């Protein structure tokens, strides 16, 4: 009888620990995901150049005080892709989400052969 009470108490303790360990803000998107989603939306709006199809890049961006995206660097071997990224998202305003200013977001990017952002 004492062992079953002890096991029941241990199970209850583990359940309480699990409840407190979960994230209470599940409904909100994380800042990195919200920024990435908006960047992909901006880039996929008008992909036309054939010379960027199949290229990859790593973008480093940050937000300034007015919630505008600032492209810090673009690592790619394709100069046309770098120009396309800088022209498409540099100085664009982000619209939704809670973002941290001064944080550098790193976004990997791959343009498919068909021209869509992956």
N, C-alpha and C positions, 0 to 999 in steps of 0.2 A: 504494500500500500504506500509506503514512504517513497519507494522508487518511482511509482507512477505519478505521484504528486510532484516529485523533483523533475521528472521528464516533462510534465505539463508546464511547470514553471519555466523551464529552459526553453520550451517551444514558444511560450508567450513572450519571453524576453527577446528571442530572435525575431519574432514578428514585429515587435515594437521598434527594434533597431532597424529593421528593413523599412518601416514606414518613415522614420526620420531620415533615412539615407536617400530617399527618392527626391527628385528635383520638383519643387512645387510649381515651377513656371513652365510646365510642359506645353502650354498653349502658345507661348511666344517662341519665335524662331531665334536661334542664336545669331549674334551679330555677324559672324563670319558667313553663315549660310545665307543670311538676308543680303549681304553685300554681293556674294557670289551670284546669287539668283538675279539680282538687278544688273550686274555686269554682263552675264550671259544674255539677258534680255536685250540690253543695249547693243551688244555685238551681233546678235542673231537677227536684228531687225532688217538689215540690208547688206547681206553678204553677196557681192557680185564678182569681185576680182577672181579670175581663174588662177592667178599665180599664188594665191594663199591656200588653195585647196590641198589638203593633206599635210599641212604644216603644223608644228607644235610650238608652244611658247609657255613661259612662266611669267606671270605678271605680278608685280609688287605694287600695291596701291595703298593709299592712306586717305583719310578724310580730313579736310581742313575745318575751320571754325564755322563755315556756312553750310556744312554737310555737302560739300562738293568733292567729287573724286579727284585725286591727284595721282597720276601715274608716276611712280618713282623709277621703275625700271621694267624693261621687257627683255627677257632672255630668249632669243630665237636666232636661228640661222637665216631666216627669211626676212629681208628688209621690208618687203611689201606688207607682210603681216604686222611687223612692228609699227609701220606708218598707219595701217588700218586701225590697229588697237588704239594708238595715241589719238587719232582723229575721232574715233568713235566714243571713247569714254573719258578722256581727259577734260576736266572742268565741267563734267555733267553732275547734276544734282541728284542725290539719292532721295527717294520719296518716303519709304516706309521702314519701320523697324527702329530699334534702339541701337545706335552705333557708338563705338568708342573712338573718340578722336585721339590721334597720336599713335594708334595701333597700326602696324603694317600688316596688311592682309596679303597672303600669297595665294594666287589662283593659277592652277595648271590649266592649260587650254590646248585643245586639239581641234583642228578644223577637219571635218571628214572630207572624203573625196567628192561627196555630193554637194558640199558647201555648207553644211550645218555645223554648229558648235557642239562639241562633245565635252 
